């Protein structure tokens, strides 16, 4: 099935390249600890779940494109 020429020009998804690199390193016998996106196997502590629910607003809306000023300041200060 033909693919759009625009899609054919797209680079490989970065996480695919990262996973391929990790597999090559593992094949050399090096232990790789994957801190990427995953599916947690442990249950979330009830206190964390309650805090999350308590922090939700009725209507969230879209975030600012430039991000929250408090977050930007915290990142810049780190």
C-alpha positions in Angstrom: 0.0 0.0 0.0 1.5 3.4 -1.0 2.4 5.8 1.8 2.1 9.6 1.5 5.5 11.1 0.3 5.3 13.4 3.3 5.3 10.5 5.7 8.1 8.7 3.8 10.3 11.8 4.4 9.7 11.7 8.2 12.6 10.6 10.4 12.3 7.5 12.5 10.5 8.1 15.8 13.2 9.0 18.4 12.0 6.4 20.9 12.3 3.7 18.2 15.9 4.7 17.6 16.6 4.8 21.4 15.1 1.3 21.9 17.2 0.0 19.0 20.3 1.5 20.5 19.5 -0.1 23.9 19.0 -3.5 22.3 22.4 -3.2 20.6 24.1 -2.3 23.9 22.2 -5.2 25.7 23.5 -7.6 23.0 27.0 -6.7 24.1 26.2 -7.8 27.6 25.7 -4.4 29.2 22.7 -4.0 31.6 20.4 -1.3 30.4 18.0 0.3 32.8 15.0 1.7 30.9 13.7 4.9 32.3 11.4 5.5 29.3 7.7 5.4 29.2 6.3 2.3 30.5 3.4 0.5 32.1 3.7 0.5 35.9 3.3 -2.9 37.5 2.9 -1.7 41.1 -0.3 -0.2 42.5 -0.4 3.5 43.0 -0.4 4.4 46.7 -3.9 5.5 47.8 -2.5 8.7 49.2 -1.2 9.7 45.8 -4.5 8.8 44.1 -6.4 10.9 46.7 -4.1 13.9 46.3 -4.5 13.7 42.5 -8.3 13.6 42.7 -8.3 16.5 45.3 -6.1 18.6 43.0 -8.4 18.3 39.9 -10.4 21.2 38.9 -13.9 20.8 37.4 -12.7 22.2 34.1 -9.0 22.1 33.2 -8.9 23.8 29.7 -5.8 23.9 27.5 -2.4 24.9 29.0 -0.7 28.0 27.9 1.5 27.4 24.9 4.6 28.8 26.6 3.9 26.8 29.8 3.1 27.8 33.3 5.3 30.7 34.5 5.9 28.9 37.9 7.1 25.8 36.1 9.3 27.8 33.7 10.9 29.6 36.7 11.5 26.4 38.6 13.1 24.8 35.6 15.3 27.9 34.9 16.3 28.0 38.5 17.3 24.4 38.6 
